[in-house]
Amino acid sequence: MKFADKTVLVTGAGSGIGRAVALGFARQGATVVVAARTRDPLEETVRQIESAGGRATATTVDVTDSASVAALVGEIVERYGRLDIAINNAGVFTMGSVTDLPESEWTRVLEINATGVFLAMKHQVAAMRTAGKGVIVNVSSNLGAHMHVPGLSAYAASKAAVTALSRTAALEHIGEGIRINVVSPGPHDTEMSMRPGETEAERETRMKEQVPIGRVGSLDEITGTVLWLASDDAGFAVGNDLVVDGGTSL
Ligand SMILES: NC(=O)c1ccc[n+]([C@@H]2O[C@H](COP(=O)([O-])OP(=O)(O)OC[C@H]3O[C@@H](n4cnc5c(N)ncnc54)[C@H](OP(=O)(O)O)[C@@H]3O)[C@@H](O)[C@H]2O)c1
Protein backbone atom coordinates (compact mmCIF):
# COMPACT_ATOMS: atom_id res chain seq x y z
CA MET A 1 0.00 0.00 0.00
CA LYS A 2 2.66 2.47 -1.11
CA PHE A 3 0.15 5.20 -1.97
CA ALA A 4 -2.26 4.95 0.99
CA ASP A 5 -3.57 8.45 1.86
CA LYS A 6 -2.36 9.85 -1.48
CA THR A 7 -4.59 11.69 -3.92
CA VAL A 8 -3.52 10.92 -7.48
CA LEU A 9 -4.69 12.47 -10.74
CA VAL A 10 -4.27 10.48 -13.96
CA THR A 11 -5.14 12.23 -17.23
CA GLY A 12 -6.07 10.17 -20.26
CA ALA A 13 -7.36 7.45 -17.93
CA GLY A 14 -10.30 6.38 -20.10
CA SER A 15 -8.25 3.65 -21.81
CA GLY A 16 -4.82 2.15 -22.37
CA ILE A 17 -1.86 3.19 -20.26
CA GLY A 18 -3.82 5.79 -18.26
CA ARG A 19 -6.47 3.28 -17.18
CA ALA A 20 -3.82 0.71 -16.23
CA VAL A 21 -1.85 3.28 -14.23
CA ALA A 22 -5.01 4.46 -12.46
CA LEU A 23 -5.83 0.85 -11.51
CA GLY A 24 -2.24 0.39 -10.32
CA PHE A 25 -2.35 3.40 -7.99
CA ALA A 26 -5.75 2.36 -6.63
CA ARG A 27 -4.42 -1.15 -5.89
CA GLN A 28 -1.69 0.51 -3.80
CA GLY A 29 -4.22 2.43 -1.69
CA ALA A 30 -4.47 5.78 -3.51
CA THR A 31 -7.63 7.75 -4.10
CA VAL A 32 -7.53 8.26 -7.85
CA VAL A 33 -9.14 10.97 -9.95
CA VAL A 34 -9.38 9.84 -13.55
CA ALA A 35 -9.77 12.48 -16.25
CA ALA A 36 -10.19 12.73 -20.03
CA ARG A 37 -12.70 14.30 -22.43
CA THR A 38 -15.21 11.44 -22.67
CA ARG A 39 -17.21 10.44 -19.59
CA ASP A 40 -18.27 6.83 -20.34
CA PRO A 41 -14.77 5.30 -20.59
CA LEU A 42 -13.79 7.16 -17.41
CA GLU A 43 -16.82 5.71 -15.60
CA GLU A 44 -15.68 2.27 -16.76
CA THR A 45 -12.23 2.91 -15.25
CA VAL A 46 -13.89 3.94 -11.96
CA ARG A 47 -16.08 0.83 -12.09
CA GLN A 48 -13.01 -1.41 -12.53
CA ILE A 49 -11.20 0.33 -9.65
CA GLU A 50 -14.20 0.09 -7.33
CA SER A 51 -14.87 -3.55 -8.13
CA ALA A 52 -11.25 -4.28 -7.15
CA GLY A 53 -11.91 -2.55 -3.80
CA GLY A 54 -10.31 0.82 -4.65
CA ARG A 55 -11.44 4.45 -4.56
CA ALA A 56 -11.80 6.66 -7.66
CA THR A 57 -13.82 9.45 -9.18
CA ALA A 58 -14.13 10.60 -12.79
CA THR A 59 -13.99 14.19 -14.03
CA THR A 60 -14.07 15.31 -17.64
CA VAL A 61 -11.28 17.62 -18.79
CA ASP A 62 -9.83 18.88 -22.03
CA VAL A 63 -6.10 19.34 -21.42
CA THR A 64 -5.90 21.97 -24.18
CA ASP A 65 -8.24 24.26 -22.25
CA SER A 66 -6.59 26.08 -19.35
CA ALA A 67 -9.89 26.84 -17.58
CA SER A 68 -10.92 23.18 -17.80
CA VAL A 69 -7.60 22.01 -16.30
CA ALA A 70 -7.76 24.67 -13.57
CA ALA A 71 -11.29 23.55 -12.68
CA LEU A 72 -10.16 19.91 -12.44
CA VAL A 73 -7.25 20.71 -10.12
CA GLY A 74 -9.44 23.08 -8.06
CA GLU A 75 -12.09 20.38 -7.66
CA ILE A 76 -9.48 17.87 -6.44
CA VAL A 77 -8.08 20.29 -3.85
CA GLU A 78 -11.55 21.20 -2.65
CA ARG A 79 -12.70 17.59 -2.36
CA TYR A 80 -9.54 15.89 -1.05
CA GLY A 81 -7.56 18.76 0.49
CA ARG A 82 -4.55 18.42 -1.81
CA LEU A 83 -3.11 16.88 -4.97
CA ASP A 84 -0.17 14.62 -4.09
CA ILE A 85 0.66 13.04 -7.46
CA ALA A 86 -0.23 13.90 -11.06
CA ILE A 87 0.35 11.63 -14.05
CA ASN A 88 0.01 13.65 -17.26
CA ASN A 89 -0.65 10.85 -19.71
CA ALA A 90 -3.35 12.22 -22.07
CA GLY A 91 -2.09 12.15 -25.62
CA VAL A 92 -2.86 11.38 -29.25
CA PHE A 93 -0.89 9.78 -32.07
CA THR A 94 -0.76 10.94 -35.67
CA MET A 95 1.11 9.95 -38.81
CA GLY A 96 2.23 12.29 -41.57
CA SER A 97 5.46 13.77 -42.85
CA VAL A 98 6.24 17.49 -42.85
CA THR A 99 4.90 17.84 -46.38
CA ASP A 100 1.87 15.53 -45.96
CA LEU A 101 0.56 16.56 -42.57
CA PRO A 102 -2.26 19.13 -42.67
CA GLU A 103 -1.42 22.25 -40.67
CA SER A 104 -4.57 21.77 -38.59
CA GLU A 105 -3.35 18.29 -37.56
CA TRP A 106 0.04 19.71 -36.52
CA THR A 107 -1.75 22.26 -34.33
CA ARG A 108 -4.14 19.66 -32.83
CA VAL A 109 -1.38 17.24 -31.88
CA LEU A 110 0.94 19.90 -30.48
CA GLU A 111 -1.93 21.37 -28.46
CA ILE A 112 -2.96 18.07 -26.87
CA ASN A 113 0.45 16.46 -26.37
CA ALA A 114 2.68 19.45 -25.57
CA THR A 115 0.45 22.39 -24.54
CA GLY A 116 -1.69 19.90 -22.60
CA VAL A 117 1.27 18.93 -20.41
CA PHE A 118 2.28 22.60 -20.02
CA LEU A 119 -1.21 23.59 -18.84
CA ALA A 120 -1.48 20.55 -16.58
CA MET A 121 1.81 21.31 -14.83
CA LYS A 122 0.97 25.03 -14.60
CA HIS A 123 -2.14 24.34 -12.50
CA GLN A 124 -0.81 21.28 -10.68
CA VAL A 125 2.37 23.02 -9.53
CA ALA A 126 0.30 25.96 -8.22
CA ALA A 127 -1.75 23.55 -6.10
CA MET A 128 1.26 21.51 -4.95
CA ARG A 129 3.15 24.69 -3.98
CA THR A 130 0.52 25.45 -1.37
CA ALA A 131 1.09 22.00 0.15
CA GLY A 132 4.88 22.41 -0.14
CA LYS A 133 5.29 19.07 -1.96
CA GLY A 134 4.12 17.01 -4.89
CA VAL A 135 5.15 14.57 -7.59
CA ILE A 136 4.51 14.79 -11.34
CA VAL A 137 5.22 12.15 -13.98
CA ASN A 138 4.66 13.17 -17.60
CA VAL A 139 4.17 10.51 -20.27
CA SER A 140 6.24 11.26 -23.37
CA SER A 141 7.48 8.72 -25.95
CA ASN A 142 10.71 7.19 -27.18
CA LEU A 143 9.76 8.83 -30.50
CA GLY A 144 10.87 12.42 -30.20
CA ALA A 145 13.86 12.99 -27.97
CA HIS A 146 15.27 9.48 -28.35
CA MET A 147 14.61 8.28 -31.88
CA HIS A 148 13.31 9.63 -35.16
CA VAL A 149 11.09 7.82 -37.63
CA PRO A 150 10.03 9.29 -41.00
CA GLY A 151 6.32 10.09 -41.13
CA LEU A 152 5.89 10.90 -37.45
CA SER A 153 6.77 14.59 -37.62
CA ALA A 154 4.13 16.19 -35.36
CA TYR A 155 3.99 13.32 -32.88
CA ALA A 156 7.78 13.28 -32.47
CA ALA A 157 7.96 17.07 -32.14
CA SER A 158 5.19 17.11 -29.54
CA LYS A 159 6.85 14.38 -27.47
CA ALA A 160 10.34 15.93 -27.69
CA ALA A 161 8.65 19.06 -26.32
CA VAL A 162 7.20 17.07 -23.42
CA THR A 163 10.66 15.79 -22.54
CA ALA A 164 12.35 19.22 -22.73
CA LEU A 165 9.50 20.97 -20.92
CA SER A 166 9.42 18.38 -18.13
CA ARG A 167 13.17 18.47 -17.50
CA THR A 168 13.12 22.27 -17.42
CA ALA A 169 10.14 22.29 -15.05
CA ALA A 170 11.91 19.72 -12.86
CA LEU A 171 14.73 22.20 -12.30
CA GLU A 172 12.31 25.08 -11.79
CA HIS A 173 10.32 23.38 -9.04
CA ILE A 174 12.45 20.83 -7.17
CA GLY A 175 13.49 23.62 -4.78
CA GLU A 176 9.84 23.87 -3.75
CA GLY A 177 9.60 20.14 -3.04
CA ILE A 178 7.88 19.27 -6.32
CA ARG A 179 9.57 16.35 -8.05
CA ILE A 180 9.01 16.08 -11.81
CA ASN A 181 10.11 13.23 -14.10
CA VAL A 182 9.21 11.87 -17.53
CA VAL A 183 8.64 8.36 -18.78
CA SER A 184 9.19 7.69 -22.48
CA PRO A 185 7.48 4.45 -23.51
CA GLY A 186 8.09 2.52 -26.66
CA PRO A 187 5.22 0.48 -28.18
CA HIS A 188 2.85 -0.85 -25.51
CA ASP A 189 -0.18 -3.08 -25.63
CA THR A 190 -2.82 -0.46 -26.53
CA GLU A 191 -4.66 0.61 -29.68
CA MET A 192 -2.08 3.35 -30.20
CA SER A 193 0.65 0.87 -31.06
CA MET A 194 -1.44 -0.67 -33.87
CA ARG A 195 -0.97 0.65 -37.41
CA PRO A 196 -4.25 1.40 -39.28
CA GLY A 197 -5.95 -1.90 -40.14
CA GLU A 198 -3.27 -3.99 -38.43
CA THR A 199 -4.18 -7.16 -36.51
CA GLU A 200 -2.55 -8.12 -33.21
CA ALA A 201 -0.73 -10.97 -35.00
CA GLU A 202 0.66 -8.53 -37.58
CA ARG A 203 1.76 -6.17 -34.82
CA GLU A 204 3.49 -9.09 -33.12
CA THR A 205 5.46 -9.83 -36.30
CA ARG A 206 6.36 -6.14 -36.70
CA MET A 207 7.51 -5.97 -33.08
CA LYS A 208 9.87 -8.91 -33.64
CA GLU A 209 11.53 -6.86 -36.39
CA GLN A 210 11.46 -3.41 -34.80
CA VAL A 211 11.92 -3.99 -31.07
CA PRO A 212 15.08 -5.70 -29.77
CA ILE A 213 13.17 -7.43 -26.96
CA GLY A 214 10.80 -8.76 -29.66
CA ARG A 215 7.41 -7.70 -28.30
CA VAL A 216 5.29 -4.77 -27.10
CA GLY A 217 5.51 -3.67 -23.50
CA SER A 218 2.71 -4.87 -21.22
CA LEU A 219 0.42 -2.53 -19.35
CA ASP A 220 1.71 -4.00 -16.08
CA GLU A 221 5.28 -3.13 -17.05
CA ILE A 222 4.57 0.53 -17.87
CA THR A 223 2.37 0.81 -14.77
CA GLY A 224 5.21 -0.49 -12.62
CA THR A 225 7.61 2.08 -14.08
CA VAL A 226 5.23 5.01 -13.59
CA LEU A 227 4.38 3.95 -10.03
CA TRP A 228 8.05 3.58 -9.18
CA LEU A 229 8.90 7.07 -10.48
CA ALA A 230 5.98 8.49 -8.48
CA SER A 231 6.94 6.65 -5.27
CA ASP A 232 9.30 7.60 -2.46
CA ASP A 233 11.59 4.79 -3.71
CA ALA A 234 12.48 7.19 -6.53
CA GLY A 235 12.74 10.17 -4.16
CA PHE A 236 16.16 11.24 -5.50
CA ALA A 237 15.11 10.97 -9.17
CA VAL A 238 14.60 14.47 -10.56
CA GLY A 239 14.19 15.44 -14.22
CA ASN A 240 14.84 11.94 -15.53
CA ASP A 241 13.46 10.87 -18.87
CA LEU A 242 13.12 7.15 -18.32
CA VAL A 243 12.97 5.27 -21.63
CA VAL A 244 11.05 1.98 -21.46
CA ASP A 245 11.03 0.63 -25.00
CA GLY A 246 12.56 -2.86 -25.01
CA GLY A 247 15.79 -1.44 -26.43
CA THR A 248 14.22 0.17 -29.53
CA SER A 249 15.99 3.50 -29.27
CA LEU A 250 19.43 2.13 -28.36
N1 LIG B 1 0.60 2.94 -26.47
C1 LIG B 1 1.84 3.13 -26.88
O1 LIG B 1 2.43 2.28 -27.56
C2 LIG B 1 2.56 4.41 -26.49
C3 LIG B 1 3.92 4.53 -26.80
C4 LIG B 1 4.59 5.70 -26.45
C5 LIG B 1 3.92 6.72 -25.80
N2 LIG B 1 2.59 6.57 -25.52
C6 LIG B 1 1.90 7.68 -24.84
O2 LIG B 1 1.19 7.18 -23.73
C7 LIG B 1 0.01 7.96 -23.51
C8 LIG B 1 -1.21 7.03 -23.45
O3 LIG B 1 -1.28 6.29 -24.63
P1 LIG B 1 -2.36 5.12 -24.84
O4 LIG B 1 -1.81 4.17 -25.81
O5 LIG B 1 -2.84 4.65 -23.53
O6 LIG B 1 -3.51 5.97 -25.59
P2 LIG B 1 -5.08 5.86 -25.58
O7 LIG B 1 -5.55 4.52 -25.15
O8 LIG B 1 -5.53 6.42 -26.89
O9 LIG B 1 -5.50 6.90 -24.42
C9 LIG B 1 -5.34 8.27 -24.58
C10 LIG B 1 -6.14 8.97 -23.50
O10 LIG B 1 -5.95 10.39 -23.63
C11 LIG B 1 -7.22 11.03 -23.58
N3 LIG B 1 -7.16 12.30 -24.28
C12 LIG B 1 -6.88 12.54 -25.59
N4 LIG B 1 -6.98 13.85 -25.85
C13 LIG B 1 -7.30 14.47 -24.67
C14 LIG B 1 -7.57 15.81 -24.30
N5 LIG B 1 -7.50 16.82 -25.19
N6 LIG B 1 -7.87 16.08 -23.01
C15 LIG B 1 -7.95 15.08 -22.10
N7 LIG B 1 -7.73 13.79 -22.40
C16 LIG B 1 -7.42 13.48 -23.68
C17 LIG B 1 -8.17 10.01 -24.23
O11 LIG B 1 -9.52 10.20 -23.85
P3 LIG B 1 -10.54 11.16 -24.63
O12 LIG B 1 -10.30 10.97 -26.10
O13 LIG B 1 -11.87 10.72 -24.15
O14 LIG B 1 -10.20 12.54 -24.17
C18 LIG B 1 -7.65 8.71 -23.61
O15 LIG B 1 -8.19 8.53 -22.31
C19 LIG B 1 -0.05 8.97 -24.65
O16 LIG B 1 0.48 10.22 -24.22
C20 LIG B 1 0.86 8.35 -25.70
O17 LIG B 1 1.42 9.30 -26.58
C21 LIG B 1 1.90 5.44 -25.85
The ligand as an SDF file (V2000), in Angstrom:
LIG
                    3D

 48 52  0  0  0  0  0  0  0  0999 V2000
    0.6030    2.9410  -26.4670 N   0  0  0  0  0  0  0  0  0  0  0  0
    1.8400    3.1290  -26.8770 C   0  0  0  0  0  0  0  0  0  0  0  0
    2.4280    2.2810  -27.5650 O   0  0  0  0  0  0  0  0  0  0  0  0
    2.5630    4.4080  -26.4940 C   0  0  0  0  0  0  0  0  0  0  0  0
    3.9250    4.5320  -26.8030 C   0  0  0  0  0  0  0  0  0  0  0  0
    4.5890    5.7010  -26.4510 C   0  0  0  0  0  0  0  0  0  0  0  0
    3.9160    6.7160  -25.7980 C   0  0  0  0  0  0  0  0  0  0  0  0
    2.5950    6.5690  -25.5180 N   0  0  0  0  0  0  0  0  0  0  0  0
    1.9000    7.6830  -24.8420 C   0  0  0  0  0  0  0  0  0  0  0  0
    1.1900    7.1780  -23.7300 O   0  0  0  0  0  0  0  0  0  0  0  0
    0.0120    7.9560  -23.5110 C   0  0  0  0  0  0  0  0  0  0  0  0
   -1.2050    7.0290  -23.4540 C   0  0  0  0  0  0  0  0  0  0  0  0
   -1.2750    6.2870  -24.6330 O   0  0  0  0  0  0  0  0  0  0  0  0
   -2.3630    5.1190  -24.8440 P   0  0  0  0  0  0  0  0  0  0  0  0
   -1.8070    4.1720  -25.8110 O   0  0  0  0  0  0  0  0  0  0  0  0
   -2.8400    4.6470  -23.5290 O   0  0  0  0  0  0  0  0  0  0  0  0
   -3.5050    5.9720  -25.5870 O   0  0  0  0  0  0  0  0  0  0  0  0
   -5.0770    5.8640  -25.5750 P   0  0  0  0  0  0  0  0  0  0  0  0
   -5.5520    4.5230  -25.1490 O   0  0  0  0  0  0  0  0  0  0  0  0
   -5.5270    6.4170  -26.8880 O   0  0  0  0  0  0  0  0  0  0  0  0
   -5.5010    6.9030  -24.4200 O   0  0  0  0  0  0  0  0  0  0  0  0
   -5.3380    8.2700  -24.5750 C   0  0  0  0  0  0  0  0  0  0  0  0
   -6.1420    8.9660  -23.5040 C   0  0  0  0  0  0  0  0  0  0  0  0
   -5.9460   10.3860  -23.6340 O   0  0  0  0  0  0  0  0  0  0  0  0
   -7.2160   11.0290  -23.5790 C   0  0  0  0  0  0  0  0  0  0  0  0
   -7.1630   12.3020  -24.2780 N   0  0  0  0  0  0  0  0  0  0  0  0
   -6.8790   12.5410  -25.5860 C   0  0  0  0  0  0  0  0  0  0  0  0
   -6.9780   13.8480  -25.8510 N   0  0  0  0  0  0  0  0  0  0  0  0
   -7.2960   14.4670  -24.6710 C   0  0  0  0  0  0  0  0  0  0  0  0
   -7.5680   15.8130  -24.3030 C   0  0  0  0  0  0  0  0  0  0  0  0
   -7.5020   16.8240  -25.1910 N   0  0  0  0  0  0  0  0  0  0  0  0
   -7.8690   16.0850  -23.0080 N   0  0  0  0  0  0  0  0  0  0  0  0
   -7.9460   15.0830  -22.0990 C   0  0  0  0  0  0  0  0  0  0  0  0
   -7.7250   13.7920  -22.3990 N   0  0  0  0  0  0  0  0  0  0  0  0
   -7.4160   13.4850  -23.6760 C   0  0  0  0  0  0  0  0  0  0  0  0
   -8.1660   10.0060  -24.2250 C   0  0  0  0  0  0  0  0  0  0  0  0
   -9.5240   10.1970  -23.8510 O   0  0  0  0  0  0  0  0  0  0  0  0
  -10.5380   11.1630  -24.6310 P   0  0  0  0  0  0  0  0  0  0  0  0
  -10.3050   10.9750  -26.1020 O   0  0  0  0  0  0  0  0  0  0  0  0
  -11.8690   10.7180  -24.1500 O   0  0  0  0  0  0  0  0  0  0  0  0
  -10.2040   12.5390  -24.1680 O   0  0  0  0  0  0  0  0  0  0  0  0
   -7.6470    8.7130  -23.6060 C   0  0  0  0  0  0  0  0  0  0  0  0
   -8.1900    8.5270  -22.3120 O   0  0  0  0  0  0  0  0  0  0  0  0
   -0.0460    8.9750  -24.6490 C   0  0  0  0  0  0  0  0  0  0  0  0
    0.4850   10.2150  -24.2170 O   0  0  0  0  0  0  0  0  0  0  0  0
    0.8630    8.3510  -25.6990 C   0  0  0  0  0  0  0  0  0  0  0  0
    1.4190    9.3030  -26.5800 O   0  0  0  0  0  0  0  0  0  0  0  0
    1.8980    5.4440  -25.8540 C   0  0  0  0  0  0  0  0  0  0  0  0
  1  2  1  0
  2  3  2  0
  2  4  1  0
  4  5  1  0
  4 48  2  0
  5  6  2  0
  6  7  1  0
  7  8  2  0
  8  9  1  0
  8 48  1  0
  9 10  1  0
  9 46  1  0
 10 11  1  0
 11 12  1  0
 11 44  1  0
 12 13  1  0
 13 14  1  0
 14 15  2  0
 14 16  1  0
 14 17  1  0
 17 18  1  0
 18 19  2  0
 18 20  1  0
 18 21  1  0
 21 22  1  0
 22 23  1  0
 23 24  1  0
 23 42  1  0
 24 25  1  0
 25 26  1  0
 25 36  1  0
 26 27  1  0
 26 35  1  0
 27 28  2  0
 28 29  1  0
 29 30  1  0
 29 35  2  0
 30 31  1  0
 30 32  2  0
 32 33  1  0
 33 34  2  0
 34 35  1  0
 36 37  1  0
 36 42  1  0
 37 38  1  0
 38 39  2  0
 38 40  1  0
 38 41  1  0
 42 43  1  0
 44 45  1  0
 44 46  1  0
 46 47  1  0
M  CHG  2   8   1  16  -1
M  END
$$$$
